[in-house]
Amino acid sequence: MKDLPTDTKPEGKAGSETAPQDRIPFWKKMAYSCGMGTNMIGKQSSKQMAFPVYNIEFGVNPGWISLTLMLSRIWDAITDPVVGRFSDNARTKWGRRRPFIFIGAILAGIAFACLWLPPRGLSDLAYFIWFLVGLFFFFGCISVFAVPWNSLGFELTPDYNERTRLFSYGAYFNNVATLGSGWFYALAQLDYFDDTIQGIRVIGTAFGAIMIALGVLPAIFCKERFEKQVKTQKKVKLSQAFSHAFQNSPFLKLVGCVLFIYIGILTVGVLGNYVMIYYVYGGDKQLGAVLMGHAATWSTIATFVGIPVVSKLATTYGKRRVFVWCLWVAWIGTVAKWFCYTPSAPFLALIPSILLAPSTGATAFLIQSMIADVCDYDELKRGARREGSFGAVYSWSVKLGIAAAVGLSGFILVWIGYDSDLGSAQTESTLLWMRILFTFVPGIALLVSIYFISRFPITPERASEIRSELEARRGVV
């Protein structure tokens, strides 16, 4: 069977009514989406709290912390395909996904709490080793949870539009978890605690317990749709999982699109703080920090408002078309940085944040819904359900891209001549290059992403055809 051709016809409306049997009850959507809380609390907090806890409180060299974060994300990328393969090949009386989700949530919550429980009085090297080993253990555990959890979502409904609605619920939990993670350090400094380190221990343990409580819910309340069908399915080797995924044209277009989004934004994203402080406010760190806080707040509000709008548009006009619209809005927000980050009107800098937030925030749940469509196409082509493999290979690709972007970001500051000892006296050349790279690198990357996603061939009409062909072949599941 040949790959799907890129369609040349206009994409029709996707607003067909979802059949009652294809709808996921509200309570089941909520139960599944709770898993996003486990996933994002762990990943966001471990990243955001690394420097405040291990550099400010424990005195570890910041270079060591950066190295730890990069190595742990590479490890995270390696473990995902392995877990995906085991999940796809598992044959238990509880299914392929649910045992991993249940056990992984418990292990991940415990591992997360342990990150913040090193003994007092250790040497810098000992703290570094504790954090390094702890992160490797944590990311191994979160992979055991997250890969099967993602895979379960891909198979909960066969309906093109219901998939979008399901993953939009997860986007809300994503933002709540991200906002909560941002308060971790502040909560640890409440007067209730003897000192900040005690607060970190208590809050870290509490967050770990929340991760466990949220993470087991999908395993308890969500049933696997292909549990019976896959019992006779041939098991797939890890090399085959990669080979088949990278031979899948629609999947490659999704990966290419997201890689350029993340690499384009994350490689120069760190420059935003420096542009705010040194260009907009002339080196005033306090004023820059306050405006960054406002930007984060308005970005969160815009994302919450944008999620239901994007979800409704996607179920009406199709995911591909709305995804392209979102990326164009993000591109406008990116280019607007050049004009809105200005010393004459600092609060104009909120405009790009507001434009970027709902667009990039919608990317996550639209991509998940589209991967579910790719899994249907793969079953039509190869006769097997391999949600775990596709979710894991996608995650592997993106995480390696993120690791590369994070690794490059620090060197960019060196390349443009930034010198922390100069304070507010950075050179004009340095400030100019900060602005150019911060604005136009993401802008170019978004244009490439638009090209990739505009050629994604699974439209609402084609998704319906694929489903009909599958059900004619193996019956309704």
N, C-alpha and C positions, 0 to 999 in steps of 0.2 A: 504493500500500500504506500503510495507516495505521500510526502508531506503536504499539508494543506497549502494551496496557493494563496498568495495575498489577494484578497478580493478587491475588485475595482468598483463594485457597486456601492452606492451610498449605504451607510449603515442604517437600517431601519430602526423604528422604535422598539424598545425592549419591554414595553409596559404590559405584556400579556399577563393575565391573572394567574397567580400561583395556585396550583391545585391544593385542596385541603390536605391531602395525604403527604404533600411535599413540604408543608409548612412546619417549622420547628416551633413548639410552644414557647411562650415567653419565659417560663421558668427554666426551660432547658437551655435557651439562649443565655440566660443569666448564669446558670450553672457552668456552662462551657466557658463563658467570658471571664469568670472568676480566675481561670487559669492565667489570663493575661496579667492579673495582679501579681501572681506568684512570679511569673517570668520577668516582668518589668521592675518590680520592687528589688529583686535580687540583682539584676544587671545594672539598673540605673544607680542604685545606692552604692554598690561596690565600686563603680566608676567615680561617682561624685564625692564619695567620702574618703577615697584613697589618700589624697593629698592633705585634707584637713586633719585626718586621724593620724596617719603614719608619718607625715612631715611635720605638721604644726605641733601635734601632741606628743609624738614619740621621737621626733627628730631624725627620721630616716632621710638620707640624701634623696632629693626629688628626682635625680637621674635614675636612681635605683627603682623608684616607684614607677616611673614611665616605662622602664624596661619590664617590670613585672606585669603592668597592664598590657603591654604589647604581646609578651610571650603567652600570657593567659588567654588572650583573644585568639592567638594562633592555635593554641591547644583546644580552645572551644570550637574552632572551625574543623579541627581534625576529628574530634569526638562525635560531631553531629552525623556525618555519613555512616559511621560505625553503628551508632544507636539506631539510625534510620533503617539500616539493613537488618539489624536484629529484630526491630519492631515489625517490619514487613514480613519477616520469616517466622515470627513467633506463632505458635499454635497452642494456646492454652484454653482451658474451659471458660476463662474470663475474657478471652479475645486477644487481639494483637496489641492493642494500645493501652487499655485500662490498667493492667498490672504495672506497666512502666510508669504511667502517670501517677498512680497512687504511691508507689515506692519512691519514685523520683521526687515528688513533692515533699515527702517527709525528709529524705536525705538532703535535699537542697535547703530546706529551712534550717536543719541542724548545721549544715556546712556554713550557711550564711552567718548564723549566730557566732560560730567559732572564729570567723574572721576578726571579730571585734573583742575577743577574749584573751589576748596574749597576756602573760604575767607581767607585772610591773617590774621595772628595773633591768630589762634586758638590754644588751648592746644593740647598736644600730644594725649590725650584721644579723643578729638573732631575730630582731623585729622584721628585717627584710626577708629572711628565710621563712618565718611564720606566715607572712603575708603571701609570699610566693607559693608555698605549699598549700596554704589555705585557699588561694584563688584557683589553683589547679584542681583541688578537690571539689570546690564549689562549682566550677564550670563543668566538670565531669558529671556532677549530680544534676545540674540544671539541664544538661543535654538529655539525660535519662528522662526527665520530665517533659521538656519543651518540644522535642522532636515528635514523640508520639502524640502529645497534646495538639500540636499543629496538624498532624496527619488526621487525627480524629475529626477536626473541624472540616477538613477537605471532603470528608465522606458523609457528613451528617444529613445532607439533603442533595437530591439530584437536580434541584431547580436552579437555573441560572441566576435569578434575581434573589431568591431566598438566601443564597450563599453571601451575597453582598450585604443583606440585612444582618445576617449572623455576625459577620466580621466587623460590621459597624458598631455592634455592641462592645466587642473587644476593644475598639478604639477608645471608647469612653473609659474603660478600665485602665487602658494604657496611660491616658492623661492623668487620671486620678493617682495612679501609682507613681508617675513621674513627679507630680506636684508633691506627693507625700515624701518621696525620696529627697526632694529639695529642702524639706524641713528637718531632716534627720539631725544635722549638726546643731540647729537651733534648739531642738527639743532636748538634746544631750546637755545643753548648757543651762537648763532651768535650775532655779535656786533649790528645787526639791532635792537635788543630788549633792553629795559632798564635794565632788569636783567633776570636771568634764569627762574624765576617763571613766568614772563610775556611770555617768549618764550614757556614754557610748556603749558600755556593756549592757545596760538595761534596755536602751532603745534598740540596739542591735538584736538582742534576744527576743524582744517583743515583735520586731519586724519579721524575724525568722518564724515565730509562732503564727503570725498572720499569713505568711507564705504557705505554711503547712495547711492551715484551715481553709484557705482559698483553693489551694492546689488539688486537694483530694476530691473536691466537689464534682469536677468533670468526670472523674473515674467512677463516682458513685451514681450519678444521675444521667449520664449520657451513654446511650447504647450504640454499639458499632453496627453500621449498616451492612457491611460485607463480611460479617463474622462467619457465616455459614459458607459463603461462596469461596473464600480463600483457603478453606481447609484442604482442598485438593489442588490448590495452586502450587506450581513448581517454585521452589525457593530460588532467590536471586543472589548471586555473588556480588561482593562489593564492587569489583571491577565492572561488572555488567551494569550495576546501578549508575555509575558514572558514565559509562559508554552510552547507554540508552538515553540518559538525560541529555547529554550533549549532542545527541543525534536528533533531538526533538526541536524542530525549528521554532514553534511558538514559545517553548520554554527558554530557548536561547535569547529570544527578543526581550522577554521579561527580565532575564538576568542582565543583559546588556543595558537596558533602560535603568534599572535600579543601581547597578554599579556606577554609572555615570552620575546619577543623582547623589549618591553617598560620597563618592570620591571627590566630585566637584565641590560639594558643600563642606565636607569635613576637612579636606586638605587645607583650606584657607579659613575655615570657620573661626579658628582661634584668633585670627586677625581682627574680628569684630570688636573684641574687648579693647584691643590696642588702638583701633581707629577711634572708638568712643572716648577713650581716656586721653590719648595724646593729640588727636586731631580736633575732635569736637570740643573737648574741655581743656586743651592745652596742658595736659599732664595732671589734672586734678582727679585723683583716683576715687575720692569719696563721691563726687558728683557723677563720675562715670559709672560707679557701682550702683548708685541709686537709679540712674536711667536704665541700666541693664536689668535691674529688678522690675522696673515698670514694663520694660519690653517683654520680660518673661511672663508677667501677669497678663498683659494684653494678648500675648501669643496664646496662652492657655485658654483665655476666654474666646478668642477667635476660633480656636480649634474645636471647642465644644459646640459653638454655633455652626461651624462648617460641616461637622460630621453628618448630621441628619440631612442637610441640604445636598451634600455630595451623594449620600446614599440614595436619596429620592431621585436625583438626576440620573444616577447610574442605572436604577431600576426602570427608568422611563426611556432613556436614550442609549443605553448600553455602556458597559464599563470602559471599553477602549476609547470611545468618543469623549466621555467625561474625564477620563484620565488625561487625555491630551489637553482638554480645557484647563484642568488643574495645573498642569505643568506650564501652560502659557501664563496663567495668573502668577505662578511662582517666578517665572522669568521676568515678568513686569516688576514684581517685588524686588528681585535681585538687582535689576538695572536701576531701580529707584534708589538704591543705596548711594549711588554716586551723587545724587541730588539732595537726598534727605539727611545724610550724615554731614551736617554743616554746623560750624560754630555759631552762625547767625541765628539759628532756630533749632536747638538741640532736640526738642521733642518731636520734630519731624522724623527722627530715627525710628519712632514707633510704627510708622506707616509700612516700611518693608516687613517688619515682624508680623504685623497684622495680615498682610497679603500672603506671606510665606506660610504661616502656620496652618490654615485649613487645607491649603494645597498639598504641602508636604505631609501633613498629618493624614490626609485621605489616602495617600500613596500606600500606606501599610495595609489597610483593609481591602483596598481594591486589588492589590497584588495578591493577597491571600485568596481572594475570591477567584481571581484569574488562574492561579495555580490549580485550584480545584477543577476548573474547566480543562486545563492541560492534562490532568490525571484522567479525565474521561477520554480525551483524545488519545492518550497513551494506551488505555485499555482497548480502544477501538483498533489501534495499530498493532499492539503486541499481545492482547488478550490477558492482561494481568493488572491487578490493582496494586500500585506501588506508591501510595501517597507518602509513606515514610521516606523513600528514596528521593523523591522529587523535593519534598520539604527540606531534607537534609542537604542535598546537593545545592539547592538554592541558598540555604543558610551558609554553607561552606564557602560558596563563591562570594557572597556579600561580606562575610566576616573577614575573609582574606583581603578584600578591597578596603574594608574599614581599617584593618591593621596597617596596611600600606599607607593609607591616608594619614592616620595618626602618627606613624613613623616619620612621614615627610613634613608634617606641620611645623615641628620645632626647627628643622633645617631651613625652612622658608624665612623664619625670623632672622636667622644668621645671614642668609643670602641677601636680604634687603638692607642689612646693616644696622638692625636694631641693637641698641646697647642699653641695658638696664641702668648702668651707672650714669648715663646722661640724663635720666629722668625726663623732664619736660622739654629738654633741649635736643630732641631727636632731629636729625637733619631733614631738610625739605625733601631730599631724594627718598629717604626712608618712608616718610609720611605719604609721599605720592605713590610709591610702590605698594604700600599697605592698602591704599584705596583702590588702586588698579586691580590688584590680585583679588581682594575681598569682593569686588563687584563683578569682574568680568570672567574669572575662572568658573564660578558657578553658572554664570550666564551662558557660557559656551557649552558647558557640560549639560545643561538643561536642554539646549537645542539638540544635542546628540540624542538625549533621552527621548525627546519628542519624536525624532526620526524613528527610533527603535519601536516605540509603543504604537505609533501610527501604522506600522506594518504588522502588528499583531493580528493574526488571521481569524481568531475565534470570535466572531460576532454573535449577537443574540440568535440570528437565524441559523448560523452554522452550529452553535451549541445545541439548538433544538434538534437539528438533523443528527448530530452525533448521538444524542440521547436516544432518539428513535431507533437508530441502527443498533445501538447496544442492547436496548430492551427487546428488539426483534431477535437478537442473537442469543442472549442469556436470560431473558425474562425480566420482569420488573423486580427491582430489589429495593 
